[in-house]
């Protein structure tokens, strides 16, 4: 009889203070050695509680969150995700039923063609070469193409539970119409006291395979093929500690 080699999940439970609030994060991670993607459920929970803290403080100032299902104005922006999230998205698409997988990949292919025609695609594929000013310029050029996220369906996110950390952290109290013209500087974003997206982007920056802190979401399905290789393996709890260590940076 073959032994079950499946990597069992264990709970990672940690209490963290965010501004004036102490919260408990409890999420399943791999018991034995695994890649850094095992920390994603934990990172999502941390992002959600940090966002909830930001919302409470904004509402205490008399502000109202403008974001609501069906808006989707921000979903044509360049979304920066971590290398870990990019590989996770690619893996998620690969195991989807054929019909759904092909439908989504058609949208990614159409978006790729749009950015190739605009002369932006190669730049999107090489985020590690860009400085801060170049990233800001690219973000504006990207938005000018008005290419909606391939996961956007009926003005709503079709992968909402697994959406990137950067998407979770993007909330505004200004008129949603301003999100359609971000270059005008009229967007009043909600202040998030802790950015889990930045922590995740830098989580394994000292590892040999670390390429960059952020990757454009639009290149996620192609990213693993461009950068093959097995990532560093650690137990789930070890990855959680490595992730939380970035709170100090």
C-alpha positions in Angstrom: 0.0 0.0 0.0 1.3 3.4 -1.0 1.7 6.0 1.8 -0.3 9.2 1.6 2.3 11.8 0.8 -0.2 14.7 0.8 1.1 17.6 2.8 -1.3 17.9 5.7 -2.5 21.4 6.7 -2.1 22.8 10.2 -3.5 26.0 11.7 -1.2 29.0 12.0 -2.6 31.2 14.7 -1.0 34.5 15.8 -2.2 37.6 17.6 -1.1 40.9 16.1 -1.6 44.5 17.1 -2.7 46.8 14.3 -2.7 50.4 15.5 -4.9 50.3 18.6 -6.5 46.9 17.9 -5.2 43.4 18.7 -6.5 40.7 16.2 -6.0 37.0 15.8 -5.1 35.5 12.4 -5.8 31.9 12.0 -5.3 30.2 8.7 -4.2 26.8 7.4 -0.6 26.3 6.1 1.4 23.3 5.1 2.7 21.1 7.9 5.8 20.0 6.1 8.1 21.7 3.6 6.3 23.6 0.8 6.6 26.6 -1.4 5.9 30.1 -0.2 2.4 30.1 -1.7 1.2 28.1 1.4 1.2 31.5 3.2 -1.4 33.0 0.9 -4.5 32.2 3.1 -2.7 33.8 6.1 -1.7 36.8 4.1 -5.2 37.3 2.8 -6.6 37.2 6.3 -4.0 39.8 7.5 -4.9 42.0 4.6 -8.6 41.8 5.4 -8.3 42.7 9.0 -5.9 45.6 8.2 -8.4 46.9 5.7 -11.3 46.5 8.2 -9.2 48.6 10.6 -8.7 51.3 7.9 -12.4 51.3 7.1 -13.4 51.8 10.8 -11.0 54.7 11.2 -12.2 56.3 7.9 -15.9 56.0 9.0 -15.0 57.4 12.4 -13.9 60.5 10.6 -17.3 60.7 8.9 -16.2 59.3 5.6 -18.1 56.7 3.5 -16.5 53.9 1.5 -17.5 54.4 -2.1 -16.5 51.0 -3.4 -19.3 48.6 -4.1 -19.9 45.4 -6.2 -20.7 46.4 -9.8 -18.4 49.4 -10.0 -15.2 47.9 -11.5 -13.7 51.3 -12.4 -10.4 50.3 -10.7 -10.2 47.0 -12.6 -8.6 48.6 -15.6 -5.6 49.7 -13.6 -2.2 48.0 -13.5 -2.5 45.7 -10.5 0.9 44.9 -8.8 1.0 41.5 -7.3 3.8 39.5 -5.7 5.8 36.8 -7.6 4.1 34.3 -5.2 0.6 35.5 -6.2 1.5 35.4 -9.9 2.5 31.8 -9.7 -0.6 31.0 -7.6 -2.9 32.6 -10.2 -1.2 30.7 -13.0 -1.6 27.4 -11.0 -5.3 28.2 -10.2 -6.1 28.7 -13.9 -4.4 25.5 -14.9 -6.7 23.4 -12.7 -9.9 25.0 -13.7 -12.4 23.1 -15.9 -11.5 23.4 -19.6 -14.3 25.7 -20.6 -13.6 28.2 -17.9 -9.9 28.0 -18.4 -10.1 28.7 -22.1 -12.6 31.5 -21.6 -10.2 33.3 -19.2 -7.1 32.7 -21.2 -8.8 34.1 -24.3 -9.2 37.4 -22.3 -5.6 37.3 -21.3 -4.5 36.7 -24.9 -6.7 39.6 -26.1 -5.2 41.8 -23.4 -1.7 40.7 -24.4 -2.4 41.7 -28.0 -3.6 45.1 -27.0 -0.5 45.8 -25.0 1.7 44.5 -27.7 0.0 46.8 -30.2 0.6 49.7 -27.7 4.3 48.8 -27.3 3.9 48.0 -23.6 4.0 44.2 -23.4 7.7 43.7 -23.2 8.0 46.3 -20.4 5.2 44.5 -18.5 7.2 41.3 -18.8 10.3 42.8 -17.2 9.1 44.7 -14.0 12.5 44.0 -12.4 14.1 46.5 -14.8 11.8 49.4 -13.8 12.5 52.2 -11.3 9.7 54.0 -9.4 9.2 56.8 -12.0 9.1 54.2 -14.8 6.5 52.2 -12.9 4.3 55.2 -12.4 4.6 56.1 -16.1 3.8 52.6 -17.1 0.7 52.5 -14.8 -0.7 55.6 -16.6 0.1 54.2 -20.0 -1.5 50.9 -19.0 -4.7 52.6 -17.8 -4.9 54.6 -21.0 -5.5 51.4 -22.9 -8.7 50.7 -20.9 -8.2 47.0 -20.7 -10.3 45.4 -18.0 -8.9 42.7 -15.8 -9.6 39.3 -17.4 -11.2 38.1 -14.2 -13.8 40.9 -14.3 -17.3 39.5 -15.2 -20.5 41.6 -15.1 -18.5 44.4 -13.4 -17.6 42.0 -10.5 -14.5 40.0 -9.6 -14.9 36.4 -10.6 -12.1 35.3 -8.2 -13.1 37.5 -5.3 -12.1 35.1 -2.5 -8.6 34.6 -4.1 -8.2 38.2 -5.4 -4.8 39.8 -5.0 -3.8 41.6 -1.8 -3.4 44.9 -3.7 -7.1 44.6 -4.8 -8.2 44.0 -1.2 -6.3 47.1 -0.1 -7.7 49.5 -2.7 -10.6 51.4 -1.3 -11.7 55.0 -1.7 -14.0 57.5 -0.1 -14.1 59.8 -3.1 -16.6 59.7 -6.0 -16.1 56.4 -7.8 -16.1 58.3 -11.1 -12.7 59.6 -10.2 -11.3 56.1 -10.3 -11.9 56.1 -14.0 -9.4 59.0 -14.4 -6.7 58.3 -11.8 -4.2 60.7 -13.4 -6.3 63.7 -12.2 -5.4 63.2 -8.5 -8.9 63.3 -7.2 -8.9 59.9 -5.5 -9.2 59.9 -1.7 -7.9 56.4 -0.8 -8.5 54.7 2.6 -5.4 54.7 4.7 -4.5 51.1 5.4 -2.3 50.8 8.6 -0.5 47.7 7.3 0.1 46.6 3.7 0.2 42.9 3.5 0.8 43.2 -0.2 4.2 44.8 0.3 5.1 42.3 3.0 4.3 39.4 0.6 6.3 41.0 -2.3 9.4 41.2 -0.1 8.9 37.9 1.8 11.6 35.9 0.1 13.7 38.7 -1.3 16.9 37.1 0.1 16.3 33.9 -1.7 18.2 33.2 -5.0 15.0 32.9 -7.1 13.6 36.3 -5.9 13.1 38.4 -9.1 11.2 41.5 -8.0 8.8 42.8 -5.4 5.8 43.1 -7.7 4.6 41.7 -11.0 1.7 43.1 -13.2 -1.3 40.8 -12.7 -1.8 40.8 -16.5 1.3 38.7 -17.0 0.5 36.1 -14.3 -0.4 33.2 -16.5 2.9 33.6 -18.4 5.2 34.3 -15.4 6.0 30.7 -14.2 7.1 29.7 -17.8 9.3 32.8 -18.0 10.9 32.1 -14.6 10.8 28.3 -14.1 12.4 26.5 -11.2 11.2 25.1 -7.9 11.0 27.8 -5.2 12.6 27.5 -1.8 10.8 24.9 0.4 10.0 25.5 4.1 7.3 24.4 6.5 4.1 26.5 6.5 4.8 27.9 10.0 8.3 28.9 8.9 6.9 30.8 5.9 4.4 32.6 8.2 7.3 33.8 10.4 9.2 34.9 7.3 6.2 36.8 6.1 5.6 38.5 9.5 9.2 39.4 9.7 8.5 41.9 6.9 6.3 43.9 9.3 9.6 45.2 10.9 10.9 46.5 7.6 
